[in-house]
Amino acid sequence: MNTISKSVYIAMPRALTDAAPLSDFVLPEEFMRDHITRVRVIDSHTGGEPTRLVIAGGPPLGGGDLSSRLERFRNEFDWFRSAIVNEPRGSDAVVGGLLCEPQDQSCAAGVIFFNNVGYLGMCGHGTIGLVATLAYLGRLEPGEYSVETPVGKVRARLHESGEVTVENVPSYRALAGIHVEVPGYGDVAGDVAWGGNWFFLVGEHSMEISLQNAEKLTEFAWRIRQELARAGVTGPPGEEIDHIELFAPSRLPGVNSKNFVLCPGKSYDRSPCGTGTCAKMACLHAGGKLQEGEIWRQESIVGSVFEGSIQVRDGVVHPSIKGSAYITAESELILDERDPFRCGFTK
């Protein structure tokens, strides 16, 4: 039987735990019914892309590193993922985050990101949303923090302005100039890069990158992903490329590029995509087009902008992105065992 832990925690930096008792964020027993569980969430958006952070009522994943806890989440509680982000409580665009106790006690928090079809190793816009949410809850003050994710530790700075800079995991271009034949579109060339997720990045195409053209862009990018799979093109060592990123020049003054990013569940990113921007900067650096300390400004399909830069240490690219997130709701989701759509549904 599917169960959810009734005693839950919110992991916060030890220095700030006096700001509000943890008990303030634990759902009391009187809120639990034999057939109803309440899950407390904070919703935000980063550059238009929604994040839903579960801060109470999540599944009991135990201890260990976050990669092993992600596997337990996937294998034993995947229904919970679907219930949180899919219809009727969510939508294809919602990215979920489960707040976790970090194994590394130097970290302010741990987080596992997920979406309408599965799990993400890292999420740039989601990390910005996480930091903004913890600030909203009074748990973070302006300063620097570490966040533990299933693919490693990332650094985040909360600025006085409320903006957040995330130093992502090391990023790199794995393959350059890969060609695939896409039915109906012809030959498509792109680079394979890691930015916390695997991307295929396409700069030369005939598509107009605009919100009004989102349906056609989705179809084009989805076909590229299908052909990559058929051709056996993967991220080393054999990992699926589940993000497709298309680029074009931006019309905004001082902005370098505009993108369209198709995410694993066939939903497009409303933000400039944090991990995608990191993958892009890794490709630019590999091609000699972006140097350490230079600013790269990336526009999304809805017009929001991330500011990116890289540091190179021992030949390894460490990308950073800066953006803003805004709280849109705090609520309790009700999971009723009598509800036939308790676990959500997808198209």
Rosetta blueprint (number, residue, H / E / L):
1 M L
2 N L
3 T L
4 I L
5 S L
6 K L
7 S L
8 V L
9 Y L
10 I L
11 A L
12 M L
13 P L
14 R H
15 A H
16 L H
17 T H
18 D H
19 A H
20 A L
21 P L
22 L H
23 S H
24 D H
25 F H
26 V L
27 L L
28 P L
29 E H
30 E H
31 F H
32 M L
33 R L
34 D L
35 H L
36 I E
37 T E
38 R E
39 V E
40 R E
41 V E
42 I E
43 D E
44 S E
45 H E
46 T E
47 G L
48 G L
49 E E
50 P E
51 T E
52 R E
53 L E
54 V E
55 I E
56 A E
57 G L
58 G L
59 P L
60 P L
61 L L
62 G L
63 G L
64 G L
65 D L
66 L H
67 S H
68 S H
69 R H
70 L H
71 E H
72 R H
73 F H
74 R H
75 N H
76 E H
77 F L
78 D H
79 W H
80 F H
81 R H
82 S H
83 A H
84 I H
85 V H
86 N L
87 E E
88 P L
89 R L
90 G L
91 S L
92 D L
93 A L
94 V L
95 V E
96 G E
97 G E
98 L E
99 L E
100 C E
101 E L
102 P L
103 Q L
104 D L
105 Q L
106 S L
107 C L
108 A L
109 A E
110 G E
111 V E
112 I E
113 F E
114 F E
115 N L
116 N L
117 V L
118 G L
119 Y E
120 L E
121 G L
122 M L
123 C L
124 G H
125 H H
126 G H
127 T H
128 I H
129 G H
130 L H
131 V H
132 A H
133 T H
134 L H
135 A H
136 Y H
137 L L
138 G L
139 R L
140 L L
141 E L
142 P L
143 G E
144 E E
145 Y E
146 S E
147 V E
148 E E
149 T E
150 P L
151 V L
152 G E
153 K E
154 V E
155 R E
156 A E
157 R E
158 L E
159 H L
160 E L
161 S L
162 G L
163 E L
164 V E
165 T E
166 V E
167 E E
168 N L
169 V L
170 P L
171 S E
172 Y E
173 R E
174 A E
175 L E
176 A E
177 G E
178 I E
179 H E
180 V E
181 E E
182 V E
183 P L
184 G L
185 Y L
186 G E
187 D E
188 V E
189 A E
190 G E
191 D E
192 V E
193 A E
194 W E
195 G L
196 G L
197 N L
198 W E
199 F E
200 F E
201 L E
202 V E
203 G L
204 E L
205 H L
206 S L
207 M L
208 E L
209 I L
210 S L
211 L H
212 Q H
213 N H
214 A H
215 E H
216 K H
217 L H
218 T H
219 E H
220 F H
221 A H
222 W H
223 R H
224 I H
225 R H
226 Q H
227 E H
228 L H
229 A H
230 R H
231 A H
232 G L
233 V L
234 T L
235 G E
236 P L
237 P L
238 G L
239 E E
240 E L
241 I L
242 D L
243 H E
244 I E
245 E E
246 L E
247 F E
248 A E
249 P L
250 S L
251 R L
252 L L
253 P L
254 G L
255 V L
256 N L
257 S E
258 K E
259 N E
260 F E
261 V E
262 L E
263 C L
264 P L
265 G L
266 K L
267 S L
268 Y E
269 D L
270 R L
271 S L
272 P L
273 C L
274 G H
275 T H
276 G H
277 T H
278 C H
279 A H
280 K H
281 M H
282 A H
283 C H
284 L H
285 H H
286 A H
287 G L
288 G L
289 K L
290 L L
291 Q L
292 E L
293 G L
294 E L
295 I L
296 W E
297 R E
298 Q E
299 E E
300 S L
301 I L
302 V L
303 G L
304 S L
305 V E
306 F E
307 E E
308 G E
309 S E
310 I E
311 Q E
312 V E
313 R E
314 D L
315 G L
316 V E
317 V E
318 H E
319 P E
320 S E
321 I E
322 K E
323 G E
324 S L
325 A E
326 Y E
327 I E
328 T E
329 A E
330 E E
331 S E
332 E E
333 L E
334 I E
335 L E
336 D E
337 E L
338 R L
339 D L
340 P L
341 F L
342 R L
343 C L
344 G L
345 F E
346 T L
347 K L
